[in-house]
Amino acid sequence: MPLEPHSTSTMLDSLAGYPRWFVALCLTIVAAAALWLLAKLLKWGLYVLAALVLIAGLAATGWLIFR
């Protein structure tokens, strides 16, 4: 009984049935959405950081004034 080569199925194999331009378009859309989400997270992170700096600065000023 001869051994048959074991074929591994990958994600790229499942995309092989689609036209290359369609796969490239979908990957471009996914990459753009990921960049947009990352930009939103960074923006809100900067807002939180600015608020924390403002609160810490006001607290330190108040502590120095009323000490």
N, C-alpha and C positions, 0 to 999 in steps of 0.2 A: 504494500500500500504506500504510494508515494506521498510525501508531505507537500501540501500546498503552501505557498508563501502566505504568511499572515499579513493581511492588509489592515492598517490602522486608519480609522476614519477620523479626520480632523475637521475643525470648523471651516478651514479653507476648502476642503473637499465639498462641503455642502454648498459653498458659494460658487463652485465651478459651473453650475448650471445657469447662472445668471450672466448677462452681458457685463463685460468689464466696466463699461461706462456707468452702469447702474450701481455696481458695487462701489466704485469710486465716489459717485454722488452720495450714496448712503453714508459712507465713511466720512465724507466731508461734512455732511449734516450732523452726524454724531459728534465729530470733533468740534464743530462750531458750538453745538449745544453744551458740550463739556467745558469749553472755554468761557462761555457765557455764565454757566453756573459757578465756575471758579472765580470769575470777576465779581459776581454778586456776593459770594462768600467773603472774598477779600474786602469788598466795600463795607459790608456789615461788620466785619472784624475791625476795620479801621474806625468805624463809628463807635463800637464798643470800647476800643482802646482810647479814643479821644475822650469819651465820657468818663472812663476810669481815671485818666490823667487829670481831667477837670475836677472830679470829685476829690481825688487825693490832694491836689493842689489847694483846693478850698479848705479841706480838712486840716492840712498842715498850716495854712495861713491862720485859720481860726485857733488852732492849738497854740501857735506862737503868739497871737494877740492876747488870748485869755489865760496864758500860763502864768 
